[in-house]
Amino acid sequence: MAKKKPSVTDFRPLIRQAMLTVFKEHPSKWFNYKQVLKKVTQDPFNESASLFIDDISEDELKVIVMEELEAMSFSGDLEDGSRGKYRLFPVENFVTGKIDVTSSGNAYVINENFEEDIFIAKGSSLNALKGDIVKVSLYAKKKGQRNEGEVVEVVERARNEFAGVVQVSERFAFLSSENYKGGGVDIFIPLSKLNGAVNGQKAVAKIIEWLPDAKNPQGEIVKVLGKPGDNDTEMDAILVEFGFPLHFPTEVEKEAEEIPFEIPAKEIKKRRDFRKITTFTIDPADAKDFDDALSIQWLPNGNMEIGVHIADVSYYVRPGSHLDEEGYDRATSIYLVDRVIPMLPEKLSNNVCSLRPGEDKLTYSAVFEINDEAQVISEWFGRTIIHSQKRFTYEEAQAVIETGKGPLQDEILAMQALAVKMRKERFKNGAITFEKVEVKFRLDEKGMPIDVYLKENKDSNKLIEEFMLLANRKVAEFVGKKLLEKTGKEHPFVYRIHDTPSGEKLDKFALFAARFGHKINTRTDREVAHSLNKLMKDIKGSREQNVLEQLAIRTMAKAIYTTDNIGHYGLAFDYYTHFTSPIRRYPDVMVHRLLDYYLKDGKPADAEQIEEQCKHSTEMEIKASEAERASIKFKQAQYLMGREGEIFDGMISGVTEWGIYVELIDSKCEGLIRVRDLKDDFYELDEVAYCLVGHRYKKRYQLGDTLRVKLKSADLLKKQIDFVLEDDIGIRFDKGSRPQGNPKKSNSEKKSKPRGFAKEVKKKKRR
């Protein structure tokens, strides 16, 4: 008698077991059904899968996998996340993670095993501060509820030095540090530990001890910064508050000083020599660290050979050295309004590594043969030596592009023609351009802002950008694609990735843009990109440009460093990395080292170690960006200081439950109109419509509305600007409500307040 062929139902237990094997091998990772299906069918070591894989069709398997995921979620074996993702249900009651304390006192703990952050209610975060690593006791959770818990231990402090104002009394002193997004604390200072600091000065205190049940830590003053409000004092305080050192350690400076300017002859012999080929740099007028240079020569076949030459920092900064450890810790240079805090000591960043004109320099290069249609015919990567003949500022290169005349005019114009074609091709493939308005300050000799202007990206900026993008893309393609095709093995690498935006955020942005007459098509990624590019072009020079650009950028996902490549949505690249700025970005140093290692047939590197370095670099990049924004806020307050009572035209750039953020039309300085200063009604936040709505009269203050405001105050210490409303220019009332303006109320109006209105206002204000 013939053996009965198994039915699809017979395979269910085996399929379920194979699926559980996938989740158990990756206990903290989230998978959707496609990823589970791929793991089950392609993993040769999954023994359960081998018993049914040849006897069931792909469509049948797909249906069963989807059904079993739902069943295992219902039974409690799997946790059901957002967007159809699942993972093994966590069994631990305690988890560790990084805490982010909000201004309200509530906090969130980030743990990679949880798709959503763990909520910590006010009063349950022990004495943890923003960025600390904490141990959390999880509360019992029902399906559909958010993760909640309480902090039971501060495992590791993000930092132990804080800047703030010293307050001295007869028996003791305190340092009240800046409370930047939950990062501030009052530190008790014994009088014997003041170390020369006096009442009212700004200083840096180091925490010596913080007992678990103590409200305040005990510390000592380690550095006096100066008088609050002074430019240098406040800039140093910003660096301290974001955890950046004010100086390089002695051993790092010493190591840098020992590096010779001369290049050894034996090193030159190892490298491809570009010194006789036309080479130049294009940088800002005030730049001192020249990361990149371009070379060009015409080949006999009519094509061009373009070299993208990058400072070979990895030659001078060796793994394990003090320089390397310091570079990794900092991870990035910080660009405050009036100064640059370099990642590497000045001897390296501005001298030895900087590609200055008239000097032989060691570089790591990406060299391309390109035809007249801007197509890459061939590529080469390796260590080189160059000699830059000319240092252009952006303005000088722009003059050559616009007039067709000037130094190296043939070379500049030829590369400009290629850049235009490359840019056009990028946009055709779905790249998005955000030509964000960049606000710059003109400063006097004391660092005081005397003028504000907007920086514009012109063709010379775009020329450099296109060739840097080309090098970054091709280096990533070589490692991520070509090496895989050649060896059959994945080689862990540093990728710069950018995820697609969430549909919800895009829909909200599309509704807002429609208020200004702009249509955003959200059906496909390609159509989104096309719509956003058209929007950026249409709003250029308009009053709403900055608001729409800022909101569009907030709609996008954030770019990060990782070994897990998913491509770069904004640039429309499948492979992308950062190769071109190793003087100011540590990930670029990592990329140079890995590329060199793989070019020499090195085995795949340690992915976990690289991923850890990528995460650190991303975190430090975010901190640097926040510090830069804080310096801009300080300069904006400084620019408006002493102008209290002046009236300005502005546009609403943000709305929150505590007030309206207004950006001044002329200077782009941003300040706040507090809800308590809107005295004609009680206002509530409508998050969906980006507006505040009056409780009684339904007047709406909406993102993008124009206002006339009066400067109430400019606080240097808090880096804060306060406005009060002077006049409504574009404010709306809902249909049927009181007309624009605030005419005197009639007696009937006064009596028409809803019952309990006054009590409700007082109650909500107390909140």
C-alpha angles and dihedrals in degrees: 000000000000117000112253113249111242116252125228089257090059090062096054097092090049093047091048090051091049090051093049089051089058092052094044091053088054103030097171100037125103118226133185120211093266092056092047091049091051093048093048095049100038105037106098092194096059099103095189091055093053090063096063108016095098096045104054132062123241092244092051091048091049092055093048093048091052092047094046093049089057092045093049090049090052092048092051098247091113133035115231113225134177126297094022096301126146138187139174108286108256115240101188119107093200127053134173127220147136116288127221113195116202127213089255091062095250116118142199128213119211116214122169091221090064122068090206126043120259112250118227115192121224109279094026099083096083105215095319119145132203111295097016120136107238140182113234130199107215121223121226109275133205122209111279095022123113122252111266136175147135132257112250099172140016101224099183133002117232088217140346101204123081135179121222149120119298117231114192126193131174097276107021146359139226133207110213106204127205110276096220107173095324095321099111132098139170109241121204110228121193110223089243089061099053092097094201099321116136134201114291097017123124113239145156119254126195119212111237100175137002115181115209094243096041120105093209132034124230119238150152135239110254101172137016110219100186141242116353112251095027112127099237092041093054095044091052089047091054091054093049093046091055093046100254119140120243094216141021115256115258093247091054093050090047092051090050093049091054092060109102124228091219118091113224114244091228090057092052090054091058093057139075106254118229097162095113094047120093106266132171144162130227116200143143115292093248096044120124102170108070107192099172142037134181128220129191137188133162116240125219091253091059096255123120127241109216119190122200103199120193127191108265096231091157090066091060100031107061126192112265095023123123088246092055094047091050092046091051093047092051093036092183145029115253120227110204119179095263104024148023121235101204126217089223131037117277094253089065102032098045102024126016097034099027112104095232120177119261094023133102109243136186113236143174108226145199108201122192136188104216129182127216091272090060092250117147109237098178140352139207131189127194151102117305145168122229141180114209112217097191140025111207125192114216089252093053093048090046090055090055091049093048099043101029088227135098142065114346089358095161092051095045094047093047092052091045090055090052092046092054091053093045091050092049090051092050092054090046088056092052106271117156123223120211106183090185116197106246116206116217131185129218107219133199124227091278093052095255114145111244099170142011124218138171120245115223127201109229133183093281090058091047092049091058091041094056095052092045089051090049092053093045092049097045094047090052091046091051094055100032099041115012097043089048091051091046100046104020088232131106113238112208110237143167109265128183103218134185120193126214115268120258115263092231093057092046092051091051091049092048090054091050094047089051089065087068093045098261123132122214115195108209101177098104137008090248093052091047090054092047092049094048092049091051090048093051090050095046096049097046108128094007125126092245095049098102095043094049093044092050092048092046090052091049088052091058124082117253120259114238142176116252144142090232103087118207096154131250112284097190093053094035091232124142089204127031138157140161110259103141109070112048093146090066105021126055095203088065089056088052090050092052092050095047093045091050091047093050093045086059090054094258117174119253109291127234104287095195093054092048091048091052090052090048092054091049091049092050092049093049091047089055092048091049090051091051091049090050090051090049090054090051091050089052093050092047090053089045091050092054096038112124093019096096111150095030117129123230139180113240146166128227106254099173142007127207137165089263098049154304123296112216126195115205112237097224105037101023088227110154127215141160134255102202120223089234088062092057095085102169096078146350110270130208130193120251101195095185095056095036092237148110113236125202114239096222110020097030093226108167129215103195135182108269097025117134122237141177109227138184121221108245099177144338111210114196096188094052092035086229136140121199125197133184124209114265101170141345115239102168107009120139135219121205116247113284095018130114115296125256115293131035110269119180111282119246121231090256090054091050090054095045099076111125115258112273092016096130093047090048092051092051092046094050093045090056088055 
